[in-house]
Amino acid sequence: MELNRRSLLAAIGAGTAAALTGCGTGTGTSAAGSADGPAEGEITLLTPIYEGAKGKKLLEGDILGGFRKKYPDVKVNVDYTTYDQLNEKITTGLAGGLLPDVLMMGVGWIPPFAAKGAIAELPEKLAETHDYEKRVLEPSRHGGKLYALPVVLDTRIVVYRKDHFAEAGIRKTPANWSELRAVAKQLTTKGRVGFDPFSINLRQCWETFLFANGGQLFSADGKKPLFTDARGVESLQFFKDLVADGSADYSRKTDTGAPSNVQTGQGSMMMTTSALWVQVKEQNPELIEQDKLGAFVLANRRPAMLQGGTLVSQSASSKHPAAARALVEWLATPESILGAAQQRGSVPGLRDLSDTPYVKENQFVDLSLKNLQHAVSEGGTAAWMEIREKIVPTLEPAIVGDQSAKDAIAELGRLAEAAIGRM
């Protein structure tokens, strides 16, 4: 029996579909990115996602299996890497003139590599091929032009223990930082922190607080840091206040993949991503079965949810641009997106996928999709790749040492201005 589009998506969401066939869009004849002509030749895909044996099977078996059926004259070689190594691999490839044909990279990465001429402009019509949320597409642009398509999103939200709240008589989640600090104090006991903001990357955590405080990273043209104002200082100072209260502890952060403080009961609230749902399901399924976990969007002057994720782009130097363009489009189809999101516990940024079984089952993904209007992306300057690496080591001394929040933010501002001045 032939599956229609909706039933196919539902089947994949339920984990019952295998191959992804016949659902890609054509490469078209747009001159943008020089992708005219037939899709043929041998190309390379560089990706930091599709991790492990399951990820490799998903990509090479299911997703690329369907691609091969539609484009039999294209051979795809996959170069797997990690986000820790991705920037170096792209930069080295760019310097050596051996850049992969198709590159998957993070939110905030498009302006730097578009400015360097590393990636090709894509036809604007691709932004309308699927029902993208507007904010999901923003990180795919530079100078008003489209350079990438979204694959999966990774949002930052607050997850909390419902049973801890109930035991403390707390009936609602915090609506602002004043309430968050008070609730964190109330929930803190011997052996348990009320709030763990540190088990995700400090850069991502501080940015989420900055955005919730009504702040911005950079000016619209990307040439001036804006985080150096009171909003940025207050965001870092809030972490220092939590530590001073005893309701947060930088030394008790957990490593990626290890049971989190919320899972073990050593924390009542934490900043995290939607992927925690998948981790809990594997490590502590009873927490889900007993409905002990809840989530909410951080808010102060406004609600804000940091939107990270993975985008797919086409190399500007590909010798087979039509084949590269075809793969970019294929990796950004709803079917490919849903498979990648399900494997990682990530958020698919398409309205088409909001009612799939995967989204409905993962409550953290569902919450994220319902709050995409509050999503804010990091980056926004062509100097981002240099600046992003300096945020953690510059802000960390204010949390673990005696440096003031004001001085740490000022130092980061100077480093950012210097990086932008070198562009």
C-alpha positions as CSV (number, residue, x, y, z in Angstrom):
1,M,0.0,0.0,0.0
2,E,1.4,3.4,-1.0
3,L,1.9,5.8,2.0
4,N,0.9,9.4,1.6
5,R,3.1,12.2,3.1
6,R,1.3,12.5,6.4
7,S,1.1,8.8,7.1
8,L,4.8,8.4,6.2
9,L,5.8,11.1,8.7
10,A,3.7,9.5,11.4
11,A,5.2,6.1,10.7
12,I,8.7,7.4,11.0
13,G,7.8,9.2,14.2
14,A,6.6,5.9,15.6
15,G,9.9,4.3,14.7
16,T,8.3,1.8,12.2
17,A,9.5,3.1,8.9
18,A,12.9,2.1,7.5
19,A,14.0,3.6,4.2
20,L,13.3,7.2,3.1
21,T,12.5,7.1,-0.5
22,G,11.2,9.4,-3.2
23,C,10.7,12.5,-1.0
24,G,13.5,14.8,-2.0
25,T,13.0,18.0,-4.0
26,G,14.9,18.5,-7.2
27,T,18.0,20.6,-7.5
28,G,16.3,23.1,-9.8
29,T,18.1,25.4,-12.2
30,S,18.9,28.4,-10.0
31,A,22.3,30.1,-10.7
32,A,22.8,30.7,-6.9
33,G,25.6,28.4,-5.8
34,S,26.2,27.4,-9.4
35,A,24.1,24.3,-9.2
36,D,22.9,24.0,-12.7
37,G,23.1,20.7,-14.6
38,P,22.5,17.1,-13.6
39,A,23.2,15.8,-10.1
40,E,26.1,13.5,-10.6
41,G,29.6,12.8,-9.3
42,E,31.4,11.8,-6.1
43,I,30.9,14.2,-3.2
44,T,31.7,14.4,0.5
45,L,29.5,15.2,3.4
46,L,31.0,16.6,6.7
47,T,28.7,16.0,9.7
48,P,29.0,16.4,13.5
49,I,25.7,14.6,14.0
50,Y,24.4,11.0,13.4
51,E,26.6,9.8,16.2
52,G,27.4,6.2,16.9
53,A,26.3,3.0,15.2
54,K,22.6,4.0,15.3
55,G,23.4,7.4,13.8
56,K,25.5,5.9,11.1
57,K,22.8,3.4,10.2
58,L,20.2,6.1,10.1
59,L,22.3,8.3,7.8
60,E,24.0,5.8,5.5
61,G,21.2,3.2,5.5
62,D,17.9,5.1,5.7
63,I,18.5,8.8,4.7
64,L,21.3,8.3,2.1
65,G,19.6,5.0,1.0
66,G,16.6,7.1,-0.2
67,F,19.0,9.7,-1.7
68,R,20.8,7.0,-3.8
69,K,17.5,5.8,-5.2
70,K,16.6,9.3,-6.4
71,Y,20.1,10.3,-7.5
72,P,21.8,7.0,-8.6
73,D,24.6,9.0,-10.3
74,V,25.8,10.6,-7.1
75,K,28.1,8.9,-4.7
76,V,28.3,10.3,-1.1
77,N,31.3,9.8,1.2
78,V,30.6,10.7,4.8
79,D,33.2,12.3,7.0
80,Y,32.1,12.0,10.6
81,T,33.4,14.5,13.2
82,T,32.3,16.1,16.5
83,Y,31.4,19.7,17.2
84,D,34.6,20.1,19.2
85,Q,36.6,19.3,16.1
86,L,34.3,20.7,13.4
87,N,35.5,24.3,13.2
88,E,39.2,23.1,12.9
89,K,38.2,20.7,10.1
90,I,36.3,23.3,8.2
91,T,39.1,25.9,8.6
92,T,41.8,23.5,7.7
93,G,39.9,22.4,4.6
94,L,39.2,26.0,3.6
95,A,42.9,26.9,3.9
96,G,44.0,23.8,1.9
97,G,41.3,24.1,-0.8
98,L,39.9,20.7,0.1
99,L,36.5,21.7,1.7
100,P,33.8,19.0,1.7
101,D,31.0,19.5,-0.8
102,V,28.3,19.6,1.8
103,L,28.9,20.8,5.4
104,M,26.7,20.6,8.5
105,M,27.5,23.2,11.0
106,G,26.1,25.0,14.1
107,V,23.7,27.9,14.6
108,G,25.8,31.1,14.5
109,W,28.4,29.6,12.1
110,I,26.8,30.7,8.8
111,P,27.9,34.4,8.9
112,P,31.6,33.6,9.5
113,F,31.9,31.1,6.8
114,A,29.6,32.9,4.3
115,A,31.8,36.0,4.9
116,K,34.9,33.9,4.1
117,G,33.3,32.7,0.8
118,A,33.4,29.1,2.0
119,I,29.7,28.3,1.5
120,A,27.4,29.0,-1.4
121,E,24.3,31.1,-1.5
122,L,21.1,29.0,-1.9
123,P,18.0,29.9,-3.9
124,E,15.5,31.8,-1.7
125,K,12.8,29.5,-2.9
126,L,14.3,26.7,-0.7
127,A,13.2,28.7,2.4
128,E,9.6,28.2,1.2
129,T,9.8,24.6,0.3
130,H,8.7,23.5,3.7
131,D,6.8,25.2,6.5
132,Y,9.7,26.6,8.5
133,E,9.2,28.8,11.6
134,K,10.6,32.2,10.7
135,R,13.0,32.2,13.7
136,V,14.3,28.8,12.6
137,L,15.5,30.2,9.3
138,E,17.1,33.3,10.7
139,P,20.5,31.6,11.5
140,S,20.6,30.3,7.9
141,R,21.0,33.8,6.5
142,H,23.9,36.2,6.1
143,G,23.4,39.7,4.7
144,G,19.8,38.9,3.9
145,K,20.8,35.9,1.7
146,L,20.1,32.2,2.3
147,Y,23.2,30.0,2.9
148,A,21.9,27.0,4.7
149,L,18.8,25.0,5.6
150,P,17.9,23.9,9.2
151,V,18.2,20.2,10.0
152,V,17.6,19.9,13.8
153,L,17.4,22.4,16.7
154,D,18.7,22.1,20.2
155,T,16.8,24.4,22.6
156,R,17.7,25.4,26.1
157,I,14.9,25.0,28.7
158,V,14.5,24.5,32.4
159,V,13.6,21.0,33.5
160,Y,12.4,20.4,37.1
161,R,11.3,17.7,39.4
162,K,7.6,17.8,40.0
163,D,7.9,15.7,43.1
164,H,10.3,18.1,44.7
165,F,8.0,21.0,43.9
166,A,5.1,19.1,45.4
167,E,7.0,18.2,48.6
168,A,7.9,21.9,49.1
169,G,4.4,23.1,48.4
170,I,5.4,25.0,45.3
171,R,2.4,25.2,43.0
172,K,3.8,27.0,39.9
173,T,7.0,27.4,38.0
174,P,9.0,30.6,38.4
175,A,7.8,33.5,36.2
176,N,11.0,35.6,36.6
177,W,14.4,35.6,38.2
178,S,13.2,36.8,41.6
179,E,10.9,33.8,41.8
180,L,13.5,31.5,40.4
181,R,16.0,32.5,43.1
182,A,13.5,32.2,45.8
183,V,12.3,28.7,44.6
184,A,15.9,27.6,44.3
185,K,16.6,28.5,47.9
186,Q,13.5,26.8,49.0
187,L,14.3,23.6,47.2
188,T,18.0,23.4,48.3
189,T,18.6,20.8,51.0
190,K,21.7,19.0,52.3
191,G,23.0,17.0,49.3
192,R,20.7,18.8,46.8
193,V,21.0,22.0,44.9
194,G,17.8,23.9,44.0
195,F,19.0,24.9,40.6
196,D,21.8,23.6,38.3
197,P,22.6,26.1,35.5
198,F,26.1,24.8,35.0
199,S,25.7,21.3,33.5
200,I,25.2,22.7,30.0
201,N,27.9,24.8,28.4
202,L,28.4,28.1,30.3
203,R,28.3,30.1,27.0
204,Q,24.9,28.7,26.1
205,C,23.6,29.1,29.7
206,W,24.7,32.8,30.0
207,E,23.3,33.6,26.6
208,T,19.9,32.1,27.5
209,F,19.8,34.3,30.7
210,L,21.0,37.3,28.6
211,F,18.2,36.9,26.2
212,A,15.6,36.3,29.0
213,N,16.9,39.6,30.5
214,G,16.0,41.5,27.3
215,G,19.7,41.7,26.2
216,Q,21.3,41.1,22.8
217,L,24.7,39.8,21.8
218,F,25.5,42.1,18.9
219,S,24.1,45.0,16.9
220,A,22.1,44.1,13.8
221,D,25.1,44.6,11.5
222,G,27.2,42.4,13.7
223,K,29.8,45.1,14.2
224,K,29.2,46.1,17.9
225,P,28.9,44.0,21.1
226,L,25.7,44.8,23.0
227,F,26.0,42.3,25.8
228,T,28.3,44.7,27.7
229,D,25.4,46.7,29.1
230,A,23.6,46.1,32.4
231,R,21.5,43.2,30.9
232,G,24.7,41.2,30.3
233,V,26.2,42.0,33.7
234,E,23.0,41.1,35.5
235,S,22.8,37.8,33.7
236,L,26.3,36.8,34.9
237,Q,25.7,38.3,38.4
238,F,22.6,36.0,38.8
239,F,24.8,33.0,38.7
240,K,27.1,34.5,41.3
241,D,24.0,35.2,43.5
242,L,22.8,31.6,43.2
243,V,26.2,30.3,44.2
244,A,26.3,32.7,47.2
245,D,22.9,31.5,48.2
246,G,24.1,27.9,48.2
247,S,21.4,26.9,45.7
248,A,23.8,26.4,42.8
249,D,27.3,24.9,42.8
250,Y,29.6,25.0,39.8
251,S,31.7,22.1,41.1
252,R,28.6,19.8,41.0
253,K,27.9,20.1,37.3
254,T,27.6,16.8,35.5
255,D,29.3,15.6,32.2
256,T,27.4,15.2,29.0
257,G,25.8,11.8,28.9
258,A,26.2,11.1,32.6
259,P,23.0,11.0,34.8
260,S,22.1,14.6,35.5
261,N,21.5,16.1,38.9
262,V,17.8,16.2,38.2
263,Q,17.8,12.5,37.3
264,T,19.7,11.5,40.5
265,G,17.6,13.8,42.7
266,Q,20.7,15.9,43.6
267,G,19.1,18.9,41.8
268,S,15.5,20.1,41.6
269,M,15.9,22.3,38.5
270,M,18.4,22.5,35.7
271,M,19.1,24.2,32.5
272,T,19.2,21.6,29.8
273,T,18.1,20.6,26.3
274,S,15.3,18.6,24.8
275,A,17.7,15.7,24.4
276,L,17.5,15.1,28.2
277,W,14.2,13.3,27.6
278,V,15.9,10.6,25.5
279,Q,18.7,10.3,28.1
280,V,16.1,9.9,31.0
281,K,14.1,7.4,29.0
282,E,17.2,5.2,28.6
283,Q,18.7,5.7,32.1
284,N,15.7,6.5,34.4
285,P,12.5,5.6,32.6
286,E,10.6,5.5,35.9
287,L,10.9,9.3,36.1
288,I,8.9,9.6,32.9
289,E,6.5,6.8,33.8
290,Q,5.7,8.3,37.2
291,D,5.4,11.8,35.6
292,K,8.1,13.3,37.9
293,L,9.6,15.7,35.3
294,G,8.3,19.0,34.0
295,A,9.8,21.8,31.9
296,F,9.4,25.5,31.4
297,V,10.9,28.4,29.4
298,L,13.2,30.7,31.3
299,A,11.8,34.2,31.7
300,N,12.6,37.5,33.3
301,R,12.0,40.7,31.2
302,R,10.8,38.3,28.5
303,P,10.6,34.5,27.9
304,A,13.6,33.3,26.0
305,M,14.8,29.9,24.8
306,L,18.3,29.7,23.2
307,Q,18.0,28.0,19.8
308,G,21.1,26.1,18.8
309,G,21.2,23.3,16.3
310,T,22.6,21.9,13.1
311,L,22.3,23.5,9.6
312,V,23.3,22.1,6.2
313,S,25.1,24.1,3.6
314,Q,26.8,23.7,0.2
315,S,30.5,24.4,-0.3
316,A,31.2,27.3,-2.7
317,S,34.1,25.3,-4.2
318,S,32.3,22.0,-4.9
319,K,33.3,20.4,-8.2
320,H,29.8,18.8,-8.3
321,P,27.5,21.7,-7.2
322,A,24.3,20.1,-8.6
323,A,25.0,16.9,-6.6
324,A,25.9,18.9,-3.5
325,R,22.7,21.0,-3.8
326,A,20.6,17.9,-4.2
327,L,22.1,16.5,-1.0
328,V,21.5,19.8,0.9
329,E,17.9,19.7,0.0
330,W,17.5,16.0,0.8
331,L,19.0,16.4,4.3
332,A,16.5,19.2,4.9
333,T,13.3,17.2,3.9
334,P,10.8,16.5,6.7
335,E,11.6,12.8,6.6
336,S,15.3,13.3,7.0
337,I,14.9,16.0,9.7
338,L,12.5,13.8,11.7
339,G,14.9,10.9,11.6
340,A,17.8,13.0,12.8
341,A,15.8,14.7,15.5
342,Q,14.5,11.4,16.8
343,Q,18.0,9.9,17.0
344,R,19.3,12.9,18.9
345,G,16.3,14.0,20.9
346,S,16.3,17.3,19.1
347,V,13.6,19.6,17.9
348,P,12.5,19.5,14.3
349,G,11.9,23.1,13.2
350,L,9.0,22.4,10.9
351,R,5.3,22.9,11.6
352,D,4.7,19.9,9.4
353,L,6.2,17.7,12.1
354,S,4.5,19.2,15.2
355,D,1.8,16.4,15.4
356,T,4.1,13.4,14.8
357,P,4.3,10.7,17.5
358,Y,7.9,11.6,18.2
359,V,7.1,15.2,19.1
360,K,4.0,14.3,21.2
361,E,6.0,11.7,23.2
362,N,9.0,13.9,23.9
363,Q,7.5,16.5,26.2
364,F,10.6,18.7,26.1
365,V,10.5,18.8,22.3
366,D,6.8,19.5,22.4
367,L,7.3,22.4,24.8
368,S,10.1,23.8,22.6
369,L,8.0,23.7,19.4
370,K,5.1,25.5,21.2
371,N,7.5,28.2,22.2
372,L,9.6,28.8,19.1
373,Q,8.3,32.4,19.1
374,H,10.6,32.9,22.1
375,A,13.6,31.3,20.5
376,V,16.8,33.4,20.1
377,S,19.9,32.3,18.3
378,E,23.5,32.9,19.3
379,G,26.0,34.4,16.8
380,G,25.2,37.3,14.7
381,T,28.7,38.5,13.6
382,A,31.2,37.3,11.1
383,A,33.7,37.1,14.0
384,W,31.6,34.7,16.0
385,M,33.9,31.6,15.6
386,E,36.7,33.5,17.4
387,I,34.5,35.1,20.0
388,R,32.5,32.0,21.0
389,E,35.7,30.2,22.1
390,K,36.6,33.0,24.5
391,I,33.2,33.3,26.3
392,V,33.6,30.4,28.8
393,P,37.2,31.0,29.9
394,T,36.4,34.8,30.2
395,L,33.2,34.4,32.3
396,E,34.2,31.4,34.4
397,P,36.6,33.3,36.7
398,A,33.6,35.4,37.8
399,I,31.8,32.3,39.0
400,V,34.6,30.3,40.5
401,G,36.8,33.2,41.6
402,D,36.7,36.7,43.0
403,Q,36.3,38.6,39.7
404,S,33.2,40.8,39.5
405,A,30.5,40.1,36.9
406,K,31.0,43.7,35.6
407,D,34.8,43.2,35.0
408,A,34.3,39.8,33.3
409,I,31.7,41.1,30.9
410,A,33.9,44.2,30.2
411,E,36.8,41.9,29.3
412,L,34.7,39.8,27.1
413,G,33.5,43.0,25.3
414,R,37.1,44.0,24.7
415,L,37.9,40.6,23.2
416,A,34.8,40.7,21.0
417,E,35.6,44.2,19.7
418,A,39.1,43.1,18.9
419,A,37.9,40.1,17.0
420,I,35.3,42.1,15.1
421,G,38.0,44.7,14.3
422,R,40.1,42.0,12.6
423,M,37.4,41.0,10.2
